[in-house]
Amino acid sequence: MYIDKNIQNHSEAMAKLAYDSYKKEIETLPGVLVKTYEDYCHFMKQELSAINGLVCMEDEKCLGYLLYNKWEENGETHCRIPEWGYGATKEKREKIISRLFQALADELVGEKTVHFSMNVYAHDTKIQRLFSFLEFGTQAEVGICKIEDIGVEKTEHVRKISKDELADRWDEVWSLLEQLINHLKKSPVFYGGEEFTEEVYREFFADAGTRVFIAEKDGKIIGLIEANVDTISQVFSDGEAANVGEVYVLPEYRGTAVAREVLGYACKDLAKDGYRYAWVEHGTANPNARYFWNKYFTTYRYEMIRTIYGTPSDKGDK
């Protein structure tokens, strides 16, 4: 076996391997239609123009591949492998993927620290097991649901908030978001969340593509959720699915179905505009989030991460 870096020469072979894995996973999702092979090839062709990769070859035959995006941030390297970015023939599948990651790590790891993000299909347990042996840990999961499957019960105190009202009541909204951020900093999550600044949230919530829904009691916001137009292009067509997240309910109102109500209302509002599916990404270390989202969403993929710290050279001024 040898490694070839010219992925364009093997696009057809990679597409066939990728489509087999994609189809197997999509068939586990409630009501989601499987794209045709032709449509999937079109998706792959678009993505291959802006991604790096390695191909494992033997006797001029493609045995497997690993595709990745790479970028530099604060002097460190980040490398993300999407769920469609890995594949191998059934025979010796784990060995081939392991060999490809070894080649990738050899290429990237040196003096700089490298943050790897490996996205694996939810039902691809063999590759999940492989990367756990490679010292990766599971950080997040993505779930998908059919909007009509989330029933709406009582919602008399839940509504969508306008951008003007959002601006007027921002301090109240930010108070809930800040409590959510602080919750994630505590056990068992211990997520620093330095990127979750007030300005980042203010800009995101004020964006035209973001819908914000609140639950109120006696004029006070007791819970919220947001929905936005971000989608999973590999799975859905434009305008077919929306992302939901940032659900939070004040502690004193938990256990009263408020979270379910804001989710149901958000899905009802999305359905009015033709959305058929919703998807969510949440941390697996947060038991509250995992319990809530997994009640309504079917897991589609896991994100597994590993940081490999670079070894600085001994070169320097003497």
Backbone torsions as a table, in degrees:
resi	resn	phi	psi	omega
1	MET	NA	144.5	175.5
2	TYR	-142.9	163.7	-175.3
3	ILE	-105.5	132.3	177.0
4	ASP	-116.9	131.3	-178.8
5	LYS	-93.7	-6.5	-178.7
6	ASN	-88.1	86.6	-173.9
7	ILE	-69.5	-26.5	-178.2
8	GLN	-62.3	-28.0	-179.9
9	ASN	-72.2	-11.6	-173.8
10	HIS	-127.2	24.1	-174.6
11	SER	-61.1	-39.7	-178.3
12	GLU	-67.5	-44.4	179.6
13	ALA	-64.6	-40.4	178.9
14	MET	-65.6	-40.3	-179.3
15	ALA	-62.0	-38.8	179.8
16	LYS	-65.5	-43.9	178.4
17	LEU	-65.4	-41.9	-178.9
18	ALA	-65.8	-40.4	-176.9
19	TYR	-66.5	-37.9	179.0
20	ASP	-60.5	-45.1	179.4
21	SER	-68.3	-43.0	178.9
22	TYR	-58.8	-49.0	-177.2
23	LYS	-62.1	-41.5	-179.8
24	LYS	-61.5	-39.7	-179.2
25	GLU	-75.5	-42.9	-177.6
26	ILE	-61.9	-33.8	-179.2
27	GLU	-65.6	-11.4	176.8
28	THR	-90.8	-8.9	-175.6
29	LEU	-91.0	142.1	-176.3
30	PRO	-67.1	109.3	171.9
31	GLY	75.5	0.8	-178.4
32	VAL	-79.6	128.9	-178.7
33	LEU	-80.8	140.8	178.3
34	VAL	-81.4	130.1	176.8
35	LYS	-66.0	152.0	174.7
36	THR	-69.0	160.7	179.0
37	TYR	-61.5	-36.5	179.8
38	GLU	-64.2	-44.6	178.9
39	ASP	-65.0	-38.0	-179.3
40	TYR	-67.7	-39.3	176.9
41	CYS	-61.9	-37.1	177.4
42	HIS	-63.5	-42.8	176.8
43	PHE	-59.7	-47.8	-178.8
44	MET	-62.5	-41.1	-179.3
45	LYS	-60.7	-42.0	178.5
46	GLN	-64.2	-43.3	-176.4
47	GLU	-70.8	-34.9	-176.9
48	LEU	-65.7	-19.6	-179.6
49	SER	-74.4	-12.8	-174.9
50	ALA	-134.5	34.6	-177.1
51	ILE	-144.7	154.4	176.5
52	ASN	-96.6	165.8	179.5
53	GLY	-172.4	166.2	175.9
54	LEU	-130.6	141.9	179.7
55	VAL	-123.3	131.4	177.6
56	CYS	-90.9	123.1	-174.0
57	MET	-120.2	152.0	172.6
58	GLU	-155.5	124.3	-179.0
59	ASP	53.5	43.9	178.9
60	GLU	63.9	18.0	178.9
61	LYS	-114.9	137.2	177.9
62	CYS	-77.3	116.8	178.6
63	LEU	-93.9	-25.8	-178.6
64	GLY	-178.5	171.7	-177.1
65	TYR	-151.3	160.6	175.7
66	LEU	-142.0	118.7	-178.4
67	LEU	-111.0	144.3	-175.3
68	TYR	-153.4	149.7	169.1
69	ASN	-99.8	141.1	-178.6
70	LYS	-133.1	137.6	175.8
71	TRP	-150.6	159.8	-179.5
72	GLU	-106.7	139.5	179.6
73	GLU	-151.0	123.0	179.7
74	ASN	53.1	40.3	176.6
75	GLY	76.3	9.4	179.7
76	GLU	-123.2	154.8	-177.9
77	THR	-98.9	136.7	174.9
78	HIS	-116.4	135.4	-177.7
79	CYS	-134.0	118.5	-178.6
80	ARG	-117.2	126.9	175.8
81	ILE	-107.2	113.5	-179.0
82	PRO	-72.0	166.7	-176.9
83	GLU	-65.4	-24.2	176.5
84	TRP	-92.5	3.6	-174.3
85	GLY	-93.4	14.7	175.1
86	TYR	-142.8	150.3	179.3
87	GLY	-175.8	155.5	179.1
88	ALA	-161.4	158.6	175.6
89	THR	-63.8	154.9	-174.3
90	LYS	-60.8	-36.9	-179.7
91	GLU	-73.9	124.3	179.6
92	LYS	59.8	37.2	-175.0
93	ARG	-60.1	-48.7	-178.5
94	GLU	-64.6	-38.1	179.5
95	LYS	-63.1	-40.4	-178.5
96	ILE	-67.4	-46.7	179.9
97	ILE	-63.9	-40.0	177.6
98	SER	-61.7	-42.5	179.0
99	ARG	-63.4	-39.4	179.2
100	LEU	-66.3	-42.0	178.8
101	PHE	-66.5	-37.6	177.2
102	GLN	-58.6	-44.0	179.4
103	ALA	-65.0	-39.0	179.1
104	LEU	-65.6	-45.9	179.7
105	ALA	-63.6	-39.0	176.7
106	ASP	-58.9	-37.3	-177.1
107	GLU	-74.4	-38.9	-170.9
108	LEU	-95.0	-34.8	-173.1
109	VAL	-83.6	125.0	178.5
110	GLY	-155.3	-113.6	178.7
111	GLU	-81.3	-24.4	-177.2
112	LYS	-90.6	151.7	171.5
113	THR	-75.3	138.1	-179.7
114	VAL	-121.0	127.7	176.5
115	HIS	-102.0	111.6	179.9
116	PHE	-96.0	138.7	173.5
117	SER	-127.8	113.2	-178.4
118	MET	-109.9	116.5	-179.9
119	ASN	-99.0	123.1	-172.2
120	VAL	-123.4	138.5	176.3
121	TYR	-57.4	145.2	-174.0
122	ALA	-59.7	-34.4	-176.4
123	HIS	-98.7	7.0	178.1
124	ASP	-89.6	69.0	-173.1
125	THR	-65.9	-29.3	-179.2
126	LYS	-67.1	-40.4	179.1
127	ILE	-75.0	-33.8	173.3
128	GLN	-59.3	-44.5	179.8
129	ARG	-63.9	-42.0	179.6
130	LEU	-57.6	-49.2	-176.2
131	PHE	-73.6	-23.7	172.5
132	SER	-67.4	-36.2	175.1
133	PHE	-67.7	-27.5	177.3
134	LEU	-84.9	16.3	174.3
135	GLU	70.7	29.5	171.1
136	PHE	-89.2	148.7	174.4
137	GLY	-119.8	149.3	-179.8
138	THR	-80.2	127.0	-177.4
139	GLN	-110.0	-37.0	-173.3
140	ALA	-149.9	163.0	173.8
141	GLU	-137.6	153.6	176.6
142	VAL	-114.0	129.4	178.3
143	GLY	-119.1	153.2	-178.0
144	ILE	-130.0	141.6	175.4
145	CYS	-139.9	155.4	172.9
146	LYS	-85.7	124.7	-171.7
147	ILE	-56.3	-39.0	-176.8
148	GLU	-68.0	-14.6	179.1
149	ASP	-80.0	-12.6	178.3
150	ILE	-96.5	100.4	-178.7
151	GLY	-70.6	150.4	178.6
152	VAL	-107.0	119.4	177.5
153	GLU	-93.7	-132.6	179.5
154	LYS	-72.2	133.5	179.6
155	THR	-139.9	26.8	-174.8
156	GLU	-65.8	-22.3	179.7
157	HIS	-109.3	21.1	177.1
158	VAL	-119.3	137.1	179.2
159	ARG	-156.4	165.4	174.4
160	LYS	-85.9	136.3	-178.2
161	ILE	-98.1	136.8	-179.6
162	SER	-74.8	163.4	179.0
163	LYS	-64.3	-36.6	178.6
164	ASP	-65.6	-45.7	179.3
165	GLU	-67.0	-35.3	177.5
166	LEU	-59.2	-43.3	179.0
167	ALA	-65.1	-41.6	-178.9
168	ASP	-66.9	-33.0	-175.6
169	ARG	-110.0	24.5	-175.2
170	TRP	-58.5	-40.5	-179.1
171	ASP	-57.6	-38.1	-179.6
172	GLU	-71.3	-41.9	178.3
173	VAL	-65.3	-46.2	-179.2
174	TRP	-62.3	-32.6	177.9
175	SER	-58.5	-43.1	178.0
176	LEU	-67.9	-42.9	179.8
177	LEU	-63.5	-38.3	179.2
178	GLU	-65.2	-37.4	176.4
179	GLN	-66.3	-36.0	175.9
180	LEU	-63.0	-46.1	179.7
181	ILE	-61.4	-44.5	180.0
182	ASN	-66.0	-33.0	176.9
183	HIS	-62.5	-39.3	-178.9
184	LEU	-71.3	-19.6	179.5
185	LYS	-80.3	-13.1	-175.8
186	LYS	-95.3	174.8	177.8
187	SER	-64.1	140.6	3.8
188	PRO	-97.1	8.6	-174.8
189	VAL	-79.1	-54.0	-179.8
190	PHE	56.6	43.8	179.9
191	TYR	-95.5	121.4	-176.4
192	GLY	-61.7	-46.3	175.3
193	GLY	61.4	39.2	-179.9
194	GLU	-60.9	-24.5	-179.0
195	GLU	-76.1	-12.5	-176.8
196	PHE	-85.9	68.1	179.3
197	THR	-88.6	162.8	179.6
198	GLU	-61.8	-40.3	-178.4
199	GLU	-66.2	-36.6	176.7
200	VAL	-62.8	-45.8	179.3
201	TYR	-67.1	-41.1	-178.8
202	ARG	-60.5	-44.4	179.6
203	GLU	-65.3	-42.6	-178.9
204	PHE	-65.6	-46.1	-178.6
205	PHE	-69.0	-29.4	-179.4
206	ALA	-81.7	-13.2	-178.6
207	ASP	-62.6	143.7	-177.8
208	ALA	-62.6	-25.6	-178.8
209	GLY	-84.9	-0.2	-178.5
210	THR	-109.0	128.8	175.1
211	ARG	-106.1	136.2	-179.6
212	VAL	-118.9	130.5	-178.8
213	PHE	-121.0	138.9	-177.6
214	ILE	-127.5	152.7	170.0
215	ALA	-110.8	135.1	-177.1
216	GLU	-123.9	153.2	171.2
217	LYS	-145.5	122.1	-178.0
218	ASP	53.9	40.4	176.8
219	GLY	78.2	5.0	-178.5
220	LYS	-109.8	136.3	176.6
221	ILE	-74.7	120.2	-178.7
222	ILE	-111.1	-9.9	179.5
223	GLY	-163.6	158.6	178.9
224	LEU	-155.6	165.4	173.6
225	ILE	-156.3	153.7	175.5
226	GLU	-123.6	155.9	174.3
227	ALA	-134.9	141.8	-178.3
228	ASN	-140.8	171.1	-170.6
229	VAL	-85.3	1.9	178.2
230	ASP	-60.5	143.3	-176.6
231	THR	-137.2	177.9	174.6
232	ILE	-111.1	98.6	-170.3
233	SER	-63.6	-27.3	179.6
234	GLN	-66.7	-29.8	-172.6
235	VAL	-100.9	-41.7	-170.5
236	PHE	-116.3	154.7	171.4
237	SER	-83.0	165.8	179.8
238	ASP	-58.0	135.2	176.2
239	GLY	75.1	9.5	-176.9
240	GLU	-94.8	-29.9	-176.4
241	ALA	-137.7	148.5	177.2
242	ALA	-127.8	155.4	179.7
243	ASN	-94.3	140.4	174.7
244	VAL	-123.8	156.5	-179.8
245	GLY	176.1	-170.4	179.6
246	GLU	54.5	36.9	177.6
247	VAL	-76.2	134.5	178.6
248	TYR	-153.0	136.9	177.9
249	VAL	-128.8	136.0	178.5
250	LEU	-57.2	140.3	-174.8
251	PRO	-51.2	-38.6	-176.3
252	GLU	-71.2	-10.3	-179.5
253	TYR	-113.0	8.8	178.3
254	ARG	-75.4	152.3	-177.5
255	GLY	83.9	7.6	-179.7
256	THR	-116.0	17.9	175.5
257	ALA	70.0	16.1	179.9
258	VAL	-64.7	-42.4	-179.2
259	ALA	-61.9	-41.8	177.9
260	ARG	-64.0	-38.2	-178.5
261	GLU	-66.1	-44.2	-179.4
262	VAL	-68.3	-35.2	176.3
263	LEU	-65.4	-46.5	179.9
264	GLY	-61.7	-41.4	180.0
265	TYR	-66.8	-41.6	179.0
266	ALA	-60.7	-43.1	179.4
267	CYS	-65.8	-38.3	177.7
268	LYS	-62.7	-40.7	179.3
269	ASP	-67.5	-40.7	178.2
270	LEU	-64.5	-38.3	-179.7
271	ALA	-61.5	-33.0	179.0
272	LYS	-60.5	-29.1	-179.2
273	ASP	-98.7	16.1	173.0
274	GLY	90.7	1.4	176.9
275	TYR	-71.3	136.2	-178.7
276	ARG	-107.9	-20.8	-176.4
277	TYR	-134.2	154.6	171.7
278	ALA	-126.3	151.2	176.6
279	TRP	-138.3	155.3	-177.2
280	VAL	-141.7	147.0	171.5
281	GLU	-120.5	129.6	-178.6
282	HIS	-146.0	157.6	-179.5
283	GLY	-73.0	139.7	-179.5
284	THR	-81.2	-15.0	-179.7
285	ALA	-81.5	-7.5	-179.2
286	ASN	-97.6	101.8	-175.9
287	PRO	-64.0	-32.7	178.9
288	ASN	-64.7	-47.2	180.0
289	ALA	-65.6	-43.9	-178.3
290	ARG	-62.1	-42.5	179.9
291	TYR	-65.0	-44.1	-177.3
292	PHE	-67.9	-55.4	-173.9
293	TRP	-66.1	-37.1	-177.4
294	ASN	-72.3	-9.7	173.5
295	LYS	-71.1	-29.2	-172.3
296	TYR	-118.1	-18.8	-173.7
297	PHE	-117.5	142.2	175.8
298	THR	-93.4	127.4	-176.4
299	THR	-66.4	132.6	-178.2
300	TYR	-107.0	-38.7	179.4
301	ARG	-153.4	158.9	173.0
302	TYR	-116.2	146.0	171.7
303	GLU	-104.4	122.4	178.4
304	MET	-112.2	137.2	-173.5
305	ILE	-128.3	153.4	172.6
306	ARG	-153.4	136.6	174.2
307	THR	-108.9	126.3	175.9
308	ILE	-112.1	119.5	-174.4
309	TYR	-83.7	131.0	-178.7
310	GLY	-70.2	158.6	177.9
311	THR	-108.4	107.7	-179.3
312	PRO	-59.3	143.9	178.0
313	SER	-71.9	163.2	179.5
314	ASP	-86.6	4.2	-179.9
315	LYS	-69.8	143.7	177.7
316	GLY	178.1	174.8	-179.8
317	ASP	-72.8	131.4	178.3
318	LYS	-127.6	NA	NA
